[in-house]
Amino acid sequence: MDNHLCKITIVGGGTAGWMTALVLDSVLSRTSGSKDRPRICLIESPDIATVGVGEASVLRMPATIRQADIS
C-alpha cells in the first residue's frame, strides 16, 4: 500500500488560504524531492469578495514571508 501524499487541498482563499499554500509549498520544496512532492490545490469562491485586511493582523507576517524565501 502506497501512503504517499499526492495532493493537498486548501478550502478557502483570502490571506489565510493563500499564505497557507505559500508556506506549505515552501516547506515541501525543501523537504521533498520534486517527484515526491504533493500538489497543492487552493479552492476559493468567485462569489465572495476579498476583504484585504487579514495580512495586517498577522504579527508574524515578516517571518512568514522570509520562511517562504521571499526577500
PyRosetta script that sets phi, psi and omega in degrees:
from pyrosetta import init, pose_from_sequence

init()
pose = pose_from_sequence("MDNHLCKITIVGGGTAGWMTALVLDSVLSRTSGSKDRPRICLIESPDIATVGVGEASVLRMPATIRQADIS")
pose.set_psi(1, 129.7)
pose.set_omega(1, -179.5)
pose.set_phi(2, -91.5)
pose.set_psi(2, 117.7)
pose.set_omega(2, 179.1)
pose.set_phi(3, -97.8)
pose.set_psi(3, 18.1)
pose.set_omega(3, -178.0)
pose.set_phi(4, -69.9)
pose.set_psi(4, 128.4)
pose.set_omega(4, 177.4)
pose.set_phi(5, -77.3)
pose.set_psi(5, 121.4)
pose.set_omega(5, -175.3)
pose.set_phi(6, -100.1)
pose.set_psi(6, -31.9)
pose.set_omega(6, -174.0)
pose.set_phi(7, -148.8)
pose.set_psi(7, 138.2)
pose.set_omega(7, 174.2)
pose.set_phi(8, -116.2)
pose.set_psi(8, 126.4)
pose.set_omega(8, 178.9)
pose.set_phi(9, -110.8)
pose.set_psi(9, 125.7)
pose.set_omega(9, 176.6)
pose.set_phi(10, -105.3)
pose.set_psi(10, 120.6)
pose.set_omega(10, -178.4)
pose.set_phi(11, -100.7)
pose.set_psi(11, 111.9)
pose.set_omega(11, -178.5)
pose.set_phi(12, 115.5)
pose.set_psi(12, 129.5)
pose.set_omega(12, -179.4)
pose.set_phi(13, -98.2)
pose.set_psi(13, -129.7)
pose.set_omega(13, -177.2)
pose.set_phi(14, 67.0)
pose.set_psi(14, -171.4)
pose.set_omega(14, -177.9)
pose.set_phi(15, -59.1)
pose.set_psi(15, -45.9)
pose.set_omega(15, -176.7)
pose.set_phi(16, -63.1)
pose.set_psi(16, -46.8)
pose.set_omega(16, -178.9)
pose.set_phi(17, -65.1)
pose.set_psi(17, -47.3)
pose.set_omega(17, -177.9)
pose.set_phi(18, -69.2)
pose.set_psi(18, -37.6)
pose.set_omega(18, 177.1)
pose.set_phi(19, -68.5)
pose.set_psi(19, -36.7)
pose.set_omega(19, 175.8)
pose.set_phi(20, -61.5)
pose.set_psi(20, -45.3)
pose.set_omega(20, 178.3)
pose.set_phi(21, -62.2)
pose.set_psi(21, -42.0)
pose.set_omega(21, -179.7)
pose.set_phi(22, -62.4)
pose.set_psi(22, -49.2)
pose.set_omega(22, -178.3)
pose.set_phi(23, -67.7)
pose.set_psi(23, -42.5)
pose.set_omega(23, 177.3)
pose.set_phi(24, -59.1)
pose.set_psi(24, -46.4)
pose.set_omega(24, 179.5)
pose.set_phi(25, -61.2)
pose.set_psi(25, -41.5)
pose.set_omega(25, 179.9)
pose.set_phi(26, -64.3)
pose.set_psi(26, -47.0)
pose.set_omega(26, -179.7)
pose.set_phi(27, -65.7)
pose.set_psi(27, -44.9)
pose.set_omega(27, -179.0)
pose.set_phi(28, -65.5)
pose.set_psi(28, -32.6)
pose.set_omega(28, 179.3)
pose.set_phi(29, -68.2)
pose.set_psi(29, -26.6)
pose.set_omega(29, 178.6)
pose.set_phi(30, -87.5)
pose.set_psi(30, -24.7)
pose.set_omega(30, -173.2)
pose.set_phi(31, -106.9)
pose.set_psi(31, -11.5)
pose.set_omega(31, -178.3)
pose.set_phi(32, -128.0)
pose.set_psi(32, 150.0)
pose.set_omega(32, 170.8)
pose.set_phi(33, -72.6)
pose.set_psi(33, 159.9)
pose.set_omega(33, -177.4)
pose.set_phi(34, -62.1)
pose.set_psi(34, -29.0)
pose.set_omega(34, 179.3)
pose.set_phi(35, -70.9)
pose.set_psi(35, -37.4)
pose.set_omega(35, -175.9)
pose.set_phi(36, -92.9)
pose.set_psi(36, -3.1)
pose.set_omega(36, -174.6)
pose.set_phi(37, -77.1)
pose.set_psi(37, 128.4)
pose.set_omega(37, 178.7)
pose.set_phi(38, -70.5)
pose.set_psi(38, 151.5)
pose.set_omega(38, 174.9)
pose.set_phi(39, -80.2)
pose.set_psi(39, 144.8)
pose.set_omega(39, 177.4)
pose.set_phi(40, -109.0)
pose.set_psi(40, 126.9)
pose.set_omega(40, 179.4)
pose.set_phi(41, -120.1)
pose.set_psi(41, 125.7)
pose.set_omega(41, 178.5)
pose.set_phi(42, -110.5)
pose.set_psi(42, 128.2)
pose.set_omega(42, 179.5)
pose.set_phi(43, -112.7)
pose.set_psi(43, 122.6)
pose.set_omega(43, 175.2)
pose.set_phi(44, -134.5)
pose.set_psi(44, 152.4)
pose.set_omega(44, -176.6)
pose.set_phi(45, -79.8)
pose.set_psi(45, 132.9)
pose.set_omega(45, 175.0)
pose.set_phi(46, -76.1)
pose.set_psi(46, -9.5)
pose.set_omega(46, -176.4)
pose.set_phi(47, -95.3)
pose.set_psi(47, -8.0)
pose.set_omega(47, -179.2)
pose.set_phi(48, -106.3)
pose.set_psi(48, 120.8)
pose.set_omega(48, -177.9)
pose.set_phi(49, -69.9)
pose.set_psi(49, 152.4)
pose.set_omega(49, 176.9)
pose.set_phi(50, -76.3)
pose.set_psi(50, 132.8)
pose.set_omega(50, 178.7)
pose.set_phi(51, -78.5)
pose.set_psi(51, -46.5)
pose.set_omega(51, 173.9)
pose.set_phi(52, 79.7)
pose.set_psi(52, 18.0)
pose.set_omega(52, 178.0)
pose.set_phi(53, -121.5)
pose.set_psi(53, -5.6)
pose.set_omega(53, -176.0)
pose.set_phi(54, -60.7)
pose.set_psi(54, -37.5)
pose.set_omega(54, -177.0)
pose.set_phi(55, -64.2)
pose.set_psi(55, -25.1)
pose.set_omega(55, 179.0)
pose.set_phi(56, -73.8)
pose.set_psi(56, -17.7)
pose.set_omega(56, -177.2)
pose.set_phi(57, -94.6)
pose.set_psi(57, -1.4)
pose.set_omega(57, -178.8)
pose.set_phi(58, -95.0)
pose.set_psi(58, 105.5)
pose.set_omega(58, -177.0)
pose.set_phi(59, -64.7)
pose.set_psi(59, -29.3)
pose.set_omega(59, -177.8)
pose.set_phi(60, -93.7)
pose.set_psi(60, 17.5)
pose.set_omega(60, -177.1)
pose.set_phi(61, -54.4)
pose.set_psi(61, -47.5)
pose.set_omega(61, 178.8)
pose.set_phi(62, -58.9)
pose.set_psi(62, -40.7)
pose.set_omega(62, 178.7)
pose.set_phi(63, -67.6)
pose.set_psi(63, -36.5)
pose.set_omega(63, 179.2)
pose.set_phi(64, -66.1)
pose.set_psi(64, -41.3)
pose.set_omega(64, 177.8)
pose.set_phi(65, -63.2)
pose.set_psi(65, -43.7)
pose.set_omega(65, 178.1)
pose.set_phi(66, -63.6)
pose.set_psi(66, -40.6)
pose.set_omega(66, -179.9)
pose.set_phi(67, -60.3)
pose.set_psi(67, -32.2)
pose.set_omega(67, 179.3)
pose.set_phi(68, -84.5)
pose.set_psi(68, 8.6)
pose.set_omega(68, 178.1)
pose.set_phi(69, 62.8)
pose.set_psi(69, 35.6)
pose.set_omega(69, 175.0)
pose.set_phi(70, -105.2)
pose.set_psi(70, 122.8)
pose.set_omega(70, -178.0)
pose.set_phi(71, -77.7)
pose.dump_pdb("model.pdb")
